Amino acid sequence: MKFMLMMHHGGEGTPIHLWPPKDVQAHIAFMMALNEKLQKSGEFVDAQGLAAPEQAKVVRARKGAPPAITDGPFPESKEFLAGFWILDVESEKRALEIAGQASAAPGIVGAQMSIRIEVRQVKSVPDFEV
């Protein structure tokens, strides 16, 4: 079963780009170690951090015109998607266990962050008769 784990930043706490360098390094090392552990277990498919929402673009098709490209999205709250994992695991229970591990990443002075991790199963297109 494939699952997507989405790491959300809720606007709480100091933004990572303002952390002391040693705390950023510890946070990244934690994430890299988690990814390595998942690679060794065969559960890792992909993981990526995302650029800040200020750098995002939204593209929307328009009938009879080139697509509209706008800045954004600009959510009403300070929450945004910070990164994700794609995992191939035996069960939802295992995906939730891994999400719990990711949520415990260290922040400033090593304090557990309790990052909000959304877990959703990746669904495939149903088979159709041709």
C-alpha positions as CSV (number, residue, x, y, z in Angstrom):
1,M,0.0,0.0,0.0
2,K,1.3,3.4,-0.9
3,F,0.8,6.4,1.4
4,M,1.7,10.0,1.2
5,L,2.9,11.7,4.4
6,M,2.6,15.5,4.1
7,M,4.5,17.6,6.6
8,H,2.6,20.8,7.4
9,H,4.0,24.0,8.9
10,G,1.3,25.7,10.9
11,G,3.0,29.1,11.3
12,E,3.9,28.4,14.9
13,G,7.4,28.8,16.2
14,T,10.4,30.4,14.6
15,P,10.7,29.7,10.8
16,I,13.5,27.3,10.1
17,H,15.5,29.9,8.0
18,L,15.9,31.9,11.3
19,W,17.1,28.9,13.4
20,P,20.7,28.7,14.6
21,P,22.7,26.7,12.0
22,K,23.4,23.8,14.4
23,D,19.7,23.3,15.0
24,V,19.0,23.3,11.2
25,Q,21.7,20.7,10.8
26,A,20.3,18.5,13.6
27,H,16.8,18.7,12.0
28,I,18.1,17.8,8.5
29,A,20.2,15.0,10.0
30,F,17.1,13.6,11.7
31,M,15.2,13.6,8.5
32,M,18.0,12.1,6.5
33,A,18.4,9.3,9.1
34,L,14.7,8.6,8.9
35,N,14.8,8.4,5.1
36,E,17.9,6.1,5.3
37,K,16.1,3.8,7.7
38,L,13.1,3.7,5.4
39,Q,15.3,3.0,2.4
40,K,16.9,0.0,4.2
41,S,13.5,-1.4,5.1
42,G,12.3,-1.0,1.5
43,E,9.4,1.3,2.5
44,F,10.9,4.5,1.0
45,V,9.7,5.7,-2.4
46,D,10.5,9.4,-2.3
47,A,10.7,12.4,0.0
48,Q,11.2,16.1,-0.8
49,G,11.1,19.4,1.0
50,L,9.2,22.2,-0.8
51,A,10.0,25.8,-1.4
52,A,8.0,28.4,0.6
53,P,4.5,29.3,-0.6
54,E,5.7,32.7,-1.7
55,Q,7.6,31.0,-4.5
56,A,4.6,29.0,-5.7
57,K,2.6,29.5,-8.8
58,V,-0.9,28.4,-9.6
59,V,-1.7,27.5,-13.2
60,R,-5.3,27.3,-14.4
61,A,-6.5,26.4,-18.0
62,R,-8.7,29.0,-19.7
63,K,-11.0,28.2,-22.6
64,G,-9.6,29.7,-25.8
65,A,-6.7,31.4,-24.1
66,P,-3.3,30.6,-22.7
67,P,-3.4,29.2,-19.1
68,A,-3.6,31.8,-16.4
69,I,-0.5,31.8,-14.1
70,T,-0.8,33.6,-10.8
71,D,1.3,33.8,-7.6
72,G,0.2,31.7,-4.7
73,P,-1.5,29.8,-3.3
74,F,-2.0,32.2,-0.4
75,P,-3.9,30.3,2.3
76,E,-5.9,32.3,4.8
77,S,-3.8,30.9,7.6
78,K,-0.1,30.7,7.9
79,E,-0.2,26.9,7.3
80,F,1.5,25.4,4.3
81,L,2.8,22.1,3.0
82,A,6.6,22.0,3.8
83,G,7.5,18.6,2.4
84,F,6.3,15.0,1.8
85,W,7.2,11.3,1.8
86,I,5.8,8.7,-0.5
87,L,6.0,5.3,1.2
88,D,5.2,1.8,0.2
89,V,4.2,0.0,3.4
90,E,2.3,-3.1,4.4
91,S,-0.5,-1.3,6.2
92,E,-2.0,2.1,7.2
93,K,-0.8,1.3,10.8
94,R,2.8,1.2,9.6
95,A,2.3,4.6,7.7
96,L,1.0,6.1,10.9
97,E,4.0,4.8,12.9
98,I,6.4,6.4,10.5
99,A,4.4,9.7,10.6
100,G,4.8,9.6,14.4
101,Q,8.5,9.3,14.0
102,A,8.7,12.2,11.5
103,S,6.5,14.3,13.7
104,A,9.1,14.0,16.5
105,A,11.8,15.8,14.5
106,P,14.0,18.2,16.6
107,G,13.6,21.9,16.4
108,I,15.5,24.7,18.2
109,V,17.8,23.5,20.9
110,G,16.7,19.9,20.1
111,A,13.1,20.3,21.4
112,Q,10.6,17.9,19.8
113,M,8.6,19.8,17.2
114,S,5.5,17.6,17.1
115,I,5.1,18.6,13.4
116,R,1.6,17.9,12.0
117,I,1.9,15.1,9.5
118,E,-1.1,14.3,7.3
119,V,-1.3,10.7,6.1
120,R,-3.3,9.8,3.0
121,Q,-3.3,6.6,1.0
122,V,-2.2,6.9,-2.7
123,K,-5.0,5.6,-4.8
124,S,-4.5,4.1,-8.3
125,V,-6.9,4.3,-11.2
126,P,-9.2,1.3,-11.2
127,D,-8.7,-1.2,-14.0
128,F,-11.1,-0.7,-17.0
129,E,-12.0,-3.2,-19.7
130,V,-10.8,-2.0,-23.1
